[in-house]
Amino acid sequence: METNRRGDLVINGLGSSNGGHFSLVTLNGSGTVNSDLNCEELECNGSGTMKGNVAATKVNVNGNARFHGTIEGEKLKVDGTAKVAQDLLVKNVKVSGKVNVEGKVKAEQINIHGILTVGEDCEAESFKGKYRFTIGGLLNAEEIDVEVYGECRAKEIGGQTITIKQHRGSFIGAIFKPFFKNQLETDLIEGDKIVLENTVAKVVRGHQVKIGPNCQIGVVEYTDEFSQDKNSVVGDIQKV
């Protein structure tokens, strides 16, 4: 471990450090930060463990990172694997690998090209996803645009514009499609404009509701417009 005059922290190989205020923190080997960390940028290229809370403008995870506290900052980018034991409070979240947050997520923009798991609520202005996610509570965003690939779950979903579509996958994905579920499951979807494919929901409630193919919906409540694909099942349709 070495600390230079500019206030950077670098851990190469096996090492540990107390937390504190730094400019750049780089973990290239198996590094542990034992208390709260405040920095401009955190780079985890190996196996990193942060035992306290992290406040950083940018967090980049290219390896395997474990955060025992809460992450607060501007940007989080994960190309590897990250586990957050408490909350994720970051304006811009991009997941190309795998992220598990045991608490809640609050952001402005969330982009998923991998796997996101959230134990509690997930709140954002824009939530765009491909592949898989699991939200233990409410997924709430002004714009929700999801391409389902595999099993996606949320307790409830709310927003202004909600679009759930089947992922237009590769040839290999089409071969293995019969062996896994390719759908979104939720108790409630509520929004202004809703377009659904490959969705299983107990209740869908909105102004404009379009039920596309491969959906199983218990009840649809709409105020303005409704349409249903012939390959979907809706138990009850109510104009309110």
C-alpha positions as CSV (number, residue, x, y, z in Angstrom):
1,M,0.0,0.0,0.0
2,E,1.3,3.5,-0.8
3,T,-0.1,7.0,-0.4
4,N,1.4,9.8,-2.5
5,R,1.5,13.5,-2.0
6,R,-1.6,14.1,-4.1
7,G,-3.7,12.2,-1.6
8,D,-4.1,9.1,-3.8
9,L,-4.4,5.6,-2.3
10,V,-3.2,2.6,-4.3
11,I,-3.3,-1.0,-3.1
12,N,-1.5,-3.5,-5.3
13,G,-1.6,-7.2,-4.3
14,L,-2.8,-8.0,-0.8
15,G,-3.2,-4.9,1.5
16,S,-5.4,-2.8,3.6
17,S,-5.8,0.8,4.7
18,N,-8.0,3.0,6.9
19,G,-10.5,5.2,5.2
20,G,-10.4,8.9,4.9
21,H,-10.3,11.6,2.2
22,F,-8.5,10.8,-1.0
23,S,-8.5,12.0,-4.7
24,L,-8.1,8.6,-6.4
25,V,-8.4,5.2,-4.8
26,T,-7.2,2.2,-6.9
27,L,-7.5,-1.4,-5.8
28,N,-5.6,-3.7,-8.1
29,G,-5.2,-6.8,-6.0
30,S,-7.0,-7.9,-2.9
31,G,-7.6,-4.6,-1.0
32,T,-9.6,-3.7,2.1
33,V,-10.6,-0.2,3.3
34,N,-11.5,-0.5,6.9
35,S,-13.6,2.6,7.5
36,D,-15.6,5.3,5.7
37,L,-14.1,6.4,2.4
38,N,-14.5,9.8,0.7
39,C,-12.8,10.2,-2.7
40,E,-13.2,11.7,-6.2
41,E,-12.8,8.3,-7.9
42,L,-12.7,4.7,-6.8
43,E,-11.4,2.0,-9.1
44,C,-11.7,-1.6,-8.1
45,N,-9.9,-3.8,-10.6
46,G,-9.3,-6.8,-8.4
47,S,-11.1,-7.9,-5.3
48,G,-12.0,-5.0,-3.0
49,T,-13.8,-4.7,0.3
50,M,-15.1,-1.4,1.7
51,K,-16.1,-1.9,5.3
52,G,-17.5,1.6,5.8
53,N,-19.7,4.0,3.8
54,V,-18.4,5.3,0.4
55,A,-18.9,8.8,-0.9
56,A,-17.3,9.2,-4.3
57,T,-17.9,11.2,-7.5
58,K,-17.2,8.1,-9.6
59,V,-17.1,4.4,-8.7
60,N,-15.8,1.9,-11.3
61,V,-15.9,-1.8,-10.6
62,N,-14.1,-4.0,-13.1
63,G,-13.5,-6.9,-10.6
64,N,-15.3,-8.0,-7.5
65,A,-16.3,-5.4,-4.9
66,R,-18.1,-5.7,-1.6
67,F,-19.5,-2.6,0.1
68,H,-20.5,-3.1,3.7
69,G,-22.2,0.3,3.9
70,T,-24.0,2.8,1.7
71,I,-22.6,4.2,-1.6
72,E,-23.3,7.9,-2.4
73,G,-22.1,9.7,-5.5
74,E,-22.5,10.8,-9.1
75,K,-21.7,7.7,-11.2
76,L,-21.5,4.0,-10.6
77,K,-20.3,1.7,-13.4
78,V,-20.0,-2.0,-12.9
79,D,-18.5,-4.3,-15.4
80,G,-17.7,-7.0,-12.8
81,T,-19.6,-7.9,-9.7
82,A,-20.6,-5.6,-6.8
83,K,-22.5,-6.3,-3.6
84,V,-23.9,-3.4,-1.5
85,A,-25.0,-4.3,2.0
86,Q,-27.0,-1.1,2.6
87,D,-28.3,1.6,0.1
88,L,-27.1,2.8,-3.3
89,L,-27.7,6.6,-3.7
90,V,-26.0,7.5,-7.0
91,K,-27.3,9.7,-9.8
92,N,-26.1,7.6,-12.7
93,V,-26.0,3.8,-12.5
94,K,-24.7,1.6,-15.3
95,V,-24.6,-2.2,-14.8
96,S,-22.9,-4.4,-17.4
97,G,-22.1,-7.1,-14.9
98,K,-23.9,-8.1,-11.7
99,V,-25.0,-5.8,-8.8
100,N,-26.8,-6.8,-5.6
101,V,-28.1,-4.1,-3.3
102,E,-29.6,-5.3,-0.1
103,G,-31.2,-1.9,0.7
104,K,-32.8,0.7,-1.6
105,V,-31.7,2.3,-4.8
106,K,-32.3,6.0,-5.5
107,A,-30.9,7.4,-8.8
108,E,-31.7,9.7,-11.7
109,Q,-30.7,7.3,-14.5
110,I,-30.3,3.5,-14.3
111,N,-29.1,1.5,-17.3
112,I,-28.9,-2.3,-17.0
113,H,-27.1,-4.6,-19.5
114,G,-26.5,-7.3,-16.9
115,I,-28.2,-8.4,-13.7
116,L,-29.5,-6.0,-10.9
117,T,-31.0,-7.2,-7.7
118,V,-32.5,-4.8,-5.1
119,G,-33.8,-5.9,-1.8
120,E,-36.1,-2.8,-1.2
121,D,-37.5,0.0,-3.4
122,C,-35.8,1.2,-6.6
123,E,-36.5,4.8,-7.6
124,A,-35.2,6.7,-10.7
125,E,-36.2,9.3,-13.3
126,S,-35.2,6.8,-16.1
127,F,-35.0,3.0,-15.7
128,K,-33.8,1.2,-18.9
129,G,-32.9,-2.4,-18.7
130,K,-31.9,-5.4,-20.8
131,Y,-31.6,-9.0,-19.4
132,R,-32.6,-9.5,-15.8
133,F,-33.5,-7.6,-12.6
134,T,-35.2,-8.4,-9.3
135,I,-36.8,-5.6,-7.2
136,G,-38.0,-6.6,-3.7
137,G,-40.2,-3.5,-3.4
138,L,-41.5,-0.8,-5.7
139,L,-39.8,0.0,-9.0
140,N,-40.8,3.7,-9.6
141,A,-39.6,5.8,-12.5
142,E,-41.0,8.4,-14.8
143,E,-39.8,6.4,-17.8
144,I,-39.4,2.6,-17.6
145,D,-38.2,0.9,-20.8
146,V,-37.3,-2.8,-20.3
147,E,-36.3,-5.6,-22.7
148,V,-37.0,-8.9,-20.8
149,Y,-34.5,-11.7,-21.1
150,G,-34.9,-14.4,-18.5
151,E,-36.9,-13.8,-15.3
152,C,-37.5,-10.3,-14.2
153,R,-39.4,-9.5,-11.0
154,A,-40.7,-6.5,-9.1
155,K,-43.2,-6.3,-6.2
156,E,-44.9,-3.3,-7.9
157,I,-44.1,-1.0,-10.8
158,G,-45.1,2.6,-11.2
159,G,-44.3,5.4,-13.6
160,Q,-45.6,7.7,-16.4
161,T,-44.4,5.7,-19.4
162,I,-43.9,2.0,-18.9
163,T,-42.7,-0.2,-21.8
164,I,-42.0,-3.9,-21.2
165,K,-40.9,-5.8,-24.3
166,Q,-39.4,-9.2,-25.2
167,H,-35.7,-9.0,-25.7
168,R,-34.9,-9.5,-29.4
169,G,-32.1,-11.9,-28.7
170,S,-29.5,-13.8,-30.7
171,F,-29.8,-17.1,-32.5
172,I,-28.2,-18.9,-29.5
173,G,-30.7,-17.2,-27.2
174,A,-33.6,-18.5,-29.4
175,I,-32.3,-22.1,-29.2
176,F,-32.2,-22.0,-25.3
177,K,-35.4,-20.1,-24.9
178,P,-37.6,-23.1,-24.1
179,F,-35.4,-23.9,-21.1
180,F,-36.0,-20.8,-19.1
181,K,-38.8,-18.3,-18.4
182,N,-38.6,-15.1,-20.4
183,Q,-41.1,-12.9,-18.6
184,L,-41.7,-10.1,-16.1
185,E,-43.7,-10.9,-13.0
186,T,-45.3,-8.3,-10.7
187,D,-48.3,-7.7,-8.5
188,L,-49.2,-4.2,-9.9
189,I,-48.3,-2.0,-12.8
190,E,-49.6,1.5,-12.7
191,G,-48.9,4.4,-15.1
192,D,-50.1,6.8,-17.7
193,K,-49.1,5.0,-20.9
194,I,-48.4,1.2,-20.6
195,V,-47.2,-1.2,-23.3
196,L,-46.6,-4.8,-22.2
197,E,-45.2,-8.0,-23.6
198,N,-44.2,-11.2,-21.8
199,T,-45.7,-9.9,-18.6
200,V,-47.5,-11.7,-15.8
201,A,-49.4,-9.2,-13.5
202,K,-52.3,-9.3,-11.1
203,V,-53.4,-5.7,-11.8
204,V,-52.6,-3.2,-14.6
205,R,-53.9,0.3,-14.2
206,G,-53.4,3.2,-16.6
207,H,-54.8,5.8,-19.0
208,Q,-53.6,4.1,-22.2
209,V,-53.0,0.3,-21.9
210,K,-51.7,-1.9,-24.7
211,I,-51.4,-5.6,-23.8
212,G,-49.1,-7.2,-26.3
213,P,-48.3,-10.9,-26.9
214,N,-47.5,-13.5,-24.2
215,C,-49.1,-11.7,-21.2
216,Q,-51.2,-13.1,-18.4
217,I,-53.1,-10.2,-16.6
218,G,-55.7,-10.6,-13.9
219,V,-57.4,-7.2,-14.1
220,V,-56.9,-4.2,-16.4
221,E,-58.3,-0.8,-15.4
222,Y,-58.0,1.9,-18.0
223,T,-59.5,5.4,-18.5
224,D,-58.8,6.3,-22.2
225,E,-57.6,3.5,-24.5
226,F,-57.2,-0.3,-24.3
227,S,-56.0,-3.0,-26.8
228,Q,-55.1,-6.7,-26.3
229,D,-53.1,-9.1,-28.4
230,K,-54.9,-12.4,-29.3
231,N,-52.0,-14.4,-27.7
232,S,-52.5,-12.8,-24.3
233,V,-55.0,-13.6,-21.5
234,V,-56.8,-10.9,-19.4
235,G,-59.2,-12.0,-16.7
236,D,-61.2,-8.8,-16.3
237,I,-61.2,-5.5,-18.2
238,Q,-62.7,-2.4,-16.6
239,K,-63.0,1.2,-18.0
240,V,-63.0,3.6,-15.1
